Each structure stands twice: as structure tokens, then as C-alpha cells.
């Protein structure tokens, strides 16, 4: 008889101590998919090493995913810069390979959108790239729809997939 060992996962709000850990996850996943800083992907974000401080701002939140006490992913939501006040942005959803396919991205996106609704946001925007096909399928399953042009001023110049969802 074979039994699967329980997976020890924890989702919690980011802390200052998580800054270098989640930044490394984002760098590792970005490198895995060829998402380089010179193309304007998240690894070029000047706040990458200060996510706790960034998501401590009003109407923003970021959650860390731990597997057996090790940071293996995260995701968040914040107001969309240079945009209408009712639009938030789903941001920095990154997960290491060992926890992909477990539904964490879906759960985290739903958590982020519920938080956004509670903050009064009516629409949620996101940007990604066409090579992240699993992410795009996830976002479509959550009700995000493709839109033709970028919104706000995210600085992600090579994120050619832009999506919007009414909350």
C-alpha cells in the first residue's frame, strides 16, 4: 500500500525577514523562464528587494507561501500605478517548481482579489508574457479577459499579455 505524505504548506502575509527570500524565488523563477531584467520583467523592479515595505502601503497586500518552512512562492495585489482609483493589479505571482500544480496560484489569486474587493477595487489588471502558458490559462479560468493595450505605468515593457477582470 502506498500513501502520500502530507504536504506542509503555509500561506501567510509577508514580513520584512522575507524580503531576500522571496526576491530570490522571483529571480530563480524568472531565470528559469528567461524573464530578464533588460526586458522590463519583475527582476528589473527597483523594489524587488523591499517587497515587505512596498506591500505595507495602503490598499496593498502580499502573501508568502512556505513549504516545510522554506519560502517557495508568493503573490500580491496593489493599486495600479498611473490608473483609475478603482483598478488594482495582481502582482509578482511566482512559485518554485516543487509547489506548482497544487492550486496555490489559484488560491493566492482568489485571496488577492477578495482583499482587493474589500479595499473597494472594482477591476483587477495583470500583465504576463505569452511563454507562461499555464499562468495565462489560470487567469482565464479566473475570469480575466485579454485586453489590447497596457494600462497604468508598470514598466513591464515586454509583458505582451494584458488581462483585466471585473471584481
VMD Tcl script that draws the C-alpha trace (Angstrom):
set ca {
  {0.00 0.00 0.00}
  {1.26 3.47 -0.91}
  {0.29 6.60 0.94}
  {1.16 10.14 0.04}
  {2.87 12.11 2.76}
  {1.04 15.29 3.70}
  {2.42 18.45 2.15}
  {3.28 21.01 4.79}
  {2.26 24.29 3.15}
  {1.56 27.61 4.79}
  {0.27 30.87 3.28}
  {0.86 34.00 5.35}
  {1.37 37.76 4.99}
  {4.86 38.88 4.05}
  {7.28 40.03 6.77}
  {10.45 42.10 6.49}
  {12.53 38.94 7.01}
  {11.01 37.51 3.81}
  {12.45 40.22 1.57}
  {15.63 38.41 0.46}
  {13.89 35.02 0.35}
  {11.01 35.98 -1.95}
  {13.32 38.15 -4.07}
  {15.46 35.06 -4.67}
  {12.40 32.97 -5.58}
  {11.39 35.64 -8.11}
  {14.92 35.77 -9.54}
  {15.13 31.97 -9.78}
  {11.74 31.56 -11.47}
  {12.44 34.48 -13.80}
  {15.75 32.91 -14.85}
  {14.03 29.56 -15.40}
  {11.67 31.17 -17.91}
  {14.18 33.60 -19.45}
  {12.49 36.68 -17.98}
  {15.45 39.05 -17.83}
  {15.77 42.49 -16.28}
  {16.73 44.14 -19.56}
  {13.26 43.35 -20.91}
  {11.39 45.06 -18.07}
  {10.23 41.94 -16.25}
  {9.81 41.85 -12.47}
  {13.52 41.23 -11.91}
  {14.09 44.83 -13.04}
  {11.73 46.21 -10.37}
  {13.72 48.59 -8.14}
  {11.56 47.46 -5.18}
  {12.25 43.73 -5.63}
  {14.42 43.55 -2.50}
  {11.91 45.57 -0.43}
  {8.58 43.84 -1.06}
  {7.51 43.97 2.60}
  {7.83 47.76 2.57}
  {6.14 48.04 -0.83}
  {3.15 45.93 0.18}
  {2.83 47.65 3.54}
  {1.45 50.66 1.66}
  {-2.30 51.39 1.65}
  {-4.61 49.01 -0.22}
  {-1.74 46.57 -0.88}
  {-1.01 43.06 0.34}
  {1.44 40.25 -0.40}
  {1.35 36.67 0.78}
  {4.22 34.24 1.16}
  {3.92 30.51 0.55}
  {6.11 28.26 2.68}
  {6.77 24.56 2.15}
  {8.21 22.88 5.22}
  {9.25 26.32 6.49}
  {11.01 27.36 3.27}
  {9.72 30.26 1.16}
  {8.69 28.76 -2.19}
  {6.44 31.42 -3.66}
  {4.18 34.36 -3.24}
  {1.84 36.83 -4.82}
  {0.14 40.10 -4.13}
  {-2.10 42.93 -5.14}
  {-1.71 46.71 -5.11}
  {-3.30 49.76 -6.72}
  {-2.39 50.00 -10.41}
  {0.02 52.94 -10.70}
  {-0.99 55.80 -13.03}
  {-4.52 54.48 -13.36}
  {-8.10 54.95 -12.23}
  {-8.50 54.53 -8.46}
  {-10.85 51.54 -8.87}
  {-8.20 49.38 -10.60}
  {-5.77 47.15 -8.76}
  {-3.04 44.94 -10.17}
  {-2.34 41.30 -9.41}
  {1.42 41.28 -8.95}
  {4.51 39.14 -8.50}
  {2.90 35.69 -8.61}
  {5.92 33.36 -8.55}
  {6.23 29.75 -7.40}
  {9.15 27.33 -7.38}
  {8.72 24.11 -9.38}
  {8.18 21.86 -6.35}
  {4.86 23.56 -5.46}
  {3.44 24.15 -8.93}
  {0.28 22.30 -9.83}
  {-1.05 22.23 -6.26}
  {-3.59 25.02 -6.74}
  {-1.57 27.59 -4.80}
  {-1.57 30.20 -7.55}
  {-5.36 29.91 -7.87}
  {-5.85 30.17 -4.11}
  {-3.49 33.11 -3.83}
  {-5.11 34.96 -6.75}
  {-8.56 34.45 -5.22}
  {-7.26 35.67 -1.85}
  {-5.74 38.75 -3.50}
  {-8.93 39.56 -5.42}
  {-11.06 39.20 -2.29}
  {-8.70 41.57 -0.47}
  {-8.98 43.99 -3.42}
  {-12.79 43.86 -3.29}
  {-12.67 44.63 0.42}
  {-10.48 47.67 -0.36}
  {-13.09 48.94 -2.83}
  {-11.40 48.00 -6.10}
  {-13.79 47.15 -8.93}
  {-11.34 45.87 -11.56}
  {-8.14 43.85 -11.45}
  {-5.41 44.12 -14.09}
  {-2.40 41.93 -14.73}
  {0.45 41.61 -17.17}
  {2.36 38.49 -18.12}
  {4.15 37.04 -21.10}
  {3.00 34.52 -23.68}
  {5.60 31.95 -22.67}
  {3.84 31.49 -19.31}
  {1.01 29.45 -20.81}
  {-0.04 27.77 -17.56}
  {-0.38 31.16 -15.87}
  {-2.46 32.52 -18.73}
  {-4.80 29.50 -18.57}
  {-5.16 30.02 -14.83}
  {-6.00 33.71 -15.23}
  {-8.54 32.92 -17.95}
  {-10.17 30.32 -15.69}
  {-10.47 33.00 -13.01}
  {-12.37 35.29 -15.40}
  {-9.58 37.53 -16.63}
  {-10.01 38.61 -20.23}
  {-7.34 39.66 -22.72}
  {-7.23 43.37 -23.50}
  {-5.48 45.11 -26.37}
  {-3.33 47.68 -24.63}
  {-1.42 48.17 -21.41}
  {-2.93 50.04 -18.50}
  {-1.15 52.12 -15.90}
  {2.61 52.52 -15.80}
  {4.01 49.18 -14.68}
  {7.29 49.39 -16.57}
  {6.91 45.83 -17.85}
  {7.59 46.69 -21.46}
  {7.86 43.11 -22.73}
  {4.78 41.77 -20.96}
  {2.71 41.47 -24.10}
  {-0.24 39.68 -22.45}
  {-2.53 42.09 -20.64}
  {-5.66 40.98 -18.86}
  {-8.50 42.59 -16.92}
  {-11.22 41.22 -14.65}
  {-14.26 42.90 -13.16}
  {-14.25 42.09 -9.43}
}
mol new
graphics top color blue
foreach p $ca { graphics top sphere $p radius 0.5 }
foreach p [lrange $ca 0 end-1] q [lrange $ca 1 end] { graphics top cylinder $p $q radius 0.2 }
display resetview
